[in-house]
Amino acid sequence: MRRRVEAIPGRPLPYGILGGCTDVIDVTDEHELLGVEWMALGCSPVRDTDWCPDESPGEESPGSVPGQKEFFAPTHEVADPITVYAGVRCSTIGWSYQEAIEHVRASLELGEQQGVESAFWRYTLAPRAVDLTPDDGPVSLAQGVAALEGCLAESYGGVGTFHVPTGAAALLSCCNIAYADGNRLSTLAGNCVIVGSGYSGELWTGRLPGAARHGLVVHLRARRRPARPHRSHPGPRRLAATSRAQGGLLDIDEETGQAALRAAGLYDEFLTLVRPGEDAKRVVDRHGTILLDKPADRRSARPEVDRGELRRLLIDSLAPETIRWGRRLDRVRRRPEGGYDLTFEAGPAARADVVVGADGAWSKVRALLTPAAPRYSGTCFVEVALASGDGIRGASVASIGSGTLMAVAPGKGTIVHRYADGQVRGYVALNKSEGWMRSIDFGDPSAGLRQVAGEFDGWSPLLTAFVTESDAEPLLRPVYALPVGIS
Ligand SMILES: Cc1cc2nc3c(=O)[nH]c(=O)nc-3n(C[C@H](O)[C@H](O)[C@H](O)COP(=O)(O)OP(=O)(O)OC[C@H]3O[C@@H](n4cnc5c(N)ncnc54)[C@H](O)[C@@H]3O)c2cc1C
């Protein structure tokens, strides 16, 4: 049995630079995601400002006051966000599924710990590190700590974090260098001590036999977002009414969708979901020149509603337990004596007298009626979204008008919608083979979206910004359709 395990939620790790003495800030807004930030050691002496005494005879002004000081405060620095990929393949033999998940979670946490520590030391701190070892060779542990504390005090004036090799840890307490302060280890001067924690790189390998290297960093803050599942593989089955975003707006036709809602007795509630004013339509060419500007019509025959809200309305109208979440239909078979046998990917089989297939383009039920299968229409949509902001973002959002903006040209286009609350969501569409679309590596969403935007060369930046600046996870929506004429 192979099952997919959701990514572990981000939380402070128990050791090392991301634990103990470090602030770990879990952010939800990715704009705040700055990776690791710290106060860099200035090592710059206080000095006089350029003093240029006025020497002109008889002049009353003495010029600038001598002795004015300029302080070089420690600078605030940031390192790129660090992304760690870790995975575990495991056999569940001898373990329950829950035990296997626990094991995977623990392994992922450990992998994340080691990966972050290693990357941060190797690529960010080690290249700038200063070796404080005296010329005449290694010093004792106490002298080393004293040298580091002196450096911290002189250059930074604050406390920091010492990273001490595991092999030297035992000496810390027997030499009275560190003591336990609550749950953390601290020096007499109040600097936090971290033992071990994944050093790597030449800086930490000691050039002399027996030499132990110590490192210090000033106060660190790590900002990170909760871990997310890697999207290049199919996601887990969606198991609840609210467990996924539903995409953008839907215009509901009078003869089809509205008729169905009336028949279900939900029409009045549906009207409360209609977004008045958002059915304005603006069509522009690739330069952004307006070709059509149709204002909103409150009496539109095709009012716009949010997919998620419509879905909630439909689900809430059912008795609880009507929908069995997580019961994905695997196969449906007609019984010779009448009725149907249904088997599911999980859970017990079922028998039914009547089966209504409403399982979308890839319906398993439809196969009972016709061998026809959907075909790729040749057009693929990619979801985009844009939060308003300064510069090009704000200008792009403003260019939409109050409803939907469509910019279409042969083989490509952008369709974005501005919601009353200021949100912008929509799609960029390309007529490309599905293989080409799927070959785009959206593992790095910005790079993937830049590749998509490359297909819009020469288009107004106001339009391409919907793609290049998109904040949405770039989900692919290849459009499949049944052959025309099937009944
Ligand atoms: C980008 C885009 C924009 C669109 N805009 C509009 C619009 O503005 N107005 C409009 O009217 N239409 C629009 N459409 C079309 C509209 O979304 C579809 O026509 C409509 O969703 C089809 O409904 P459905 O119930 O047949 O299938 P779906 O909406 O695909 O629903 C099928 C359901 O069955 C479930 N399912 C699938 N397989 C199984 C299984 N084996 N076992 C159990 N459950 C299963 C799925 O999880 C899903 O919940 C748009 C489509 C796209 C792609």
The ligand as an SDF file (V2000), in Angstrom:
LIG
                    3D

 53 58  0  0  0  0  0  0  0  0999 V2000
  -11.3790   27.6270  -16.8790 C   0  0  0  0  0  0  0  0  0  0  0  0
  -12.8510   27.2930  -16.9380 C   0  0  0  0  0  0  0  0  0  0  0  0
  -13.7990   28.3110  -16.8280 C   0  0  0  0  0  0  0  0  0  0  0  0
  -15.1690   27.9960  -16.8670 C   0  0  0  0  0  0  0  0  0  0  0  0
  -16.0910   29.0100  -16.7270 N   0  0  0  0  0  0  0  0  0  0  0  0
  -17.4200   28.6930  -16.7450 C   0  0  0  0  0  0  0  0  0  0  0  0
  -18.4450   29.7080  -16.5600 C   0  0  0  0  0  0  0  0  0  0  0  0
  -18.1220   30.8770  -16.3690 O   0  0  0  0  0  0  0  0  0  0  0  0
  -19.7490   29.3290  -16.5750 N   0  0  0  0  0  0  0  0  0  0  0  0
  -20.1150   28.0020  -16.7460 C   0  0  0  0  0  0  0  0  0  0  0  0
  -21.3130   27.7100  -16.7280 O   0  0  0  0  0  0  0  0  0  0  0  0
  -19.1760   27.0310  -16.9190 N   0  0  0  0  0  0  0  0  0  0  0  0
  -17.8680   27.3340  -16.9280 C   0  0  0  0  0  0  0  0  0  0  0  0
  -16.9260   26.3350  -17.0890 N   0  0  0  0  0  0  0  0  0  0  0  0
  -17.3970   24.9700  -17.3010 C   0  0  0  0  0  0  0  0  0  0  0  0
  -17.8330   24.3450  -15.9840 C   0  0  0  0  0  0  0  0  0  0  0  0
  -16.8210   24.4740  -15.0120 O   0  0  0  0  0  0  0  0  0  0  0  0
  -18.1080   22.8670  -16.2270 C   0  0  0  0  0  0  0  0  0  0  0  0
  -19.0080   22.7610  -17.3080 O   0  0  0  0  0  0  0  0  0  0  0  0
  -18.7620   22.2250  -15.0220 C   0  0  0  0  0  0  0  0  0  0  0  0
  -17.8850   22.2960  -13.9050 O   0  0  0  0  0  0  0  0  0  0  0  0
  -19.0640   20.7570  -15.2990 C   0  0  0  0  0  0  0  0  0  0  0  0
  -19.7540   20.2400  -14.1730 O   0  0  0  0  0  0  0  0  0  0  0  0
  -19.8110   18.6940  -13.8530 P   0  0  0  0  0  0  0  0  0  0  0  0
  -20.6170   18.5240  -12.6210 O   0  0  0  0  0  0  0  0  0  0  0  0
  -20.2030   17.9390  -15.0690 O   0  0  0  0  0  0  0  0  0  0  0  0
  -18.2980   18.2630  -13.5860 O   0  0  0  0  0  0  0  0  0  0  0  0
  -17.2880   18.7720  -12.4830 P   0  0  0  0  0  0  0  0  0  0  0  0
  -17.5220   20.1980  -12.1180 O   0  0  0  0  0  0  0  0  0  0  0  0
  -15.9380   18.3830  -12.9980 O   0  0  0  0  0  0  0  0  0  0  0  0
  -17.6670   17.8890  -11.2020 O   0  0  0  0  0  0  0  0  0  0  0  0
  -17.4100   16.5000  -11.1470 C   0  0  0  0  0  0  0  0  0  0  0  0
  -17.3140   16.0840   -9.6920 C   0  0  0  0  0  0  0  0  0  0  0  0
  -17.1870   14.6640   -9.6220 O   0  0  0  0  0  0  0  0  0  0  0  0
  -16.0990   14.3240   -8.7670 C   0  0  0  0  0  0  0  0  0  0  0  0
  -15.5190   13.0670   -9.2770 N   0  0  0  0  0  0  0  0  0  0  0  0
  -14.7940   12.8620  -10.3970 C   0  0  0  0  0  0  0  0  0  0  0  0
  -14.4510   11.5690  -10.5070 N   0  0  0  0  0  0  0  0  0  0  0  0
  -14.9780   10.9270   -9.4380 C   0  0  0  0  0  0  0  0  0  0  0  0
  -14.9570    9.5600   -8.9860 C   0  0  0  0  0  0  0  0  0  0  0  0
  -14.3410    8.5850   -9.6730 N   0  0  0  0  0  0  0  0  0  0  0  0
  -15.6060    9.2460   -7.8280 N   0  0  0  0  0  0  0  0  0  0  0  0
  -16.2540   10.2140   -7.1120 C   0  0  0  0  0  0  0  0  0  0  0  0
  -16.3010   11.5320   -7.4900 N   0  0  0  0  0  0  0  0  0  0  0  0
  -15.6800   11.8700   -8.6440 C   0  0  0  0  0  0  0  0  0  0  0  0
  -15.1370   15.4730   -8.8690 C   0  0  0  0  0  0  0  0  0  0  0  0
  -14.3110   15.5390   -7.7110 O   0  0  0  0  0  0  0  0  0  0  0  0
  -16.0930   16.6590   -8.9810 C   0  0  0  0  0  0  0  0  0  0  0  0
  -16.4660   17.1250   -7.7000 O   0  0  0  0  0  0  0  0  0  0  0  0
  -15.5680   26.6450  -17.0630 C   0  0  0  0  0  0  0  0  0  0  0  0
  -14.6130   25.6290  -17.1620 C   0  0  0  0  0  0  0  0  0  0  0  0
  -13.2430   25.9390  -17.1060 C   0  0  0  0  0  0  0  0  0  0  0  0
  -12.2140   24.8300  -17.2120 C   0  0  0  0  0  0  0  0  0  0  0  0
  1  2  1  0
  2  3  1  0
  2 52  2  0
  3  4  2  0
  4  5  1  0
  4 50  1  0
  5  6  2  0
  6  7  1  0
  6 13  1  0
  7  8  2  0
  7  9  1  0
  9 10  1  0
 10 11  2  0
 10 12  1  0
 12 13  2  0
 13 14  1  0
 14 15  1  0
 14 50  1  0
 15 16  1  0
 16 17  1  0
 16 18  1  0
 18 19  1  0
 18 20  1  0
 20 21  1  0
 20 22  1  0
 22 23  1  0
 23 24  1  0
 24 25  2  0
 24 26  1  0
 24 27  1  0
 27 28  1  0
 28 29  2  0
 28 30  1  0
 28 31  1  0
 31 32  1  0
 32 33  1  0
 33 34  1  0
 33 48  1  0
 34 35  1  0
 35 36  1  0
 35 46  1  0
 36 37  1  0
 36 45  1  0
 37 38  2  0
 38 39  1  0
 39 40  1  0
 39 45  2  0
 40 41  1  0
 40 42  2  0
 42 43  1  0
 43 44  2  0
 44 45  1  0
 46 47  1  0
 46 48  1  0
 48 49  1  0
 50 51  2  0
 51 52  1  0
 52 53  1  0
M  END
$$$$
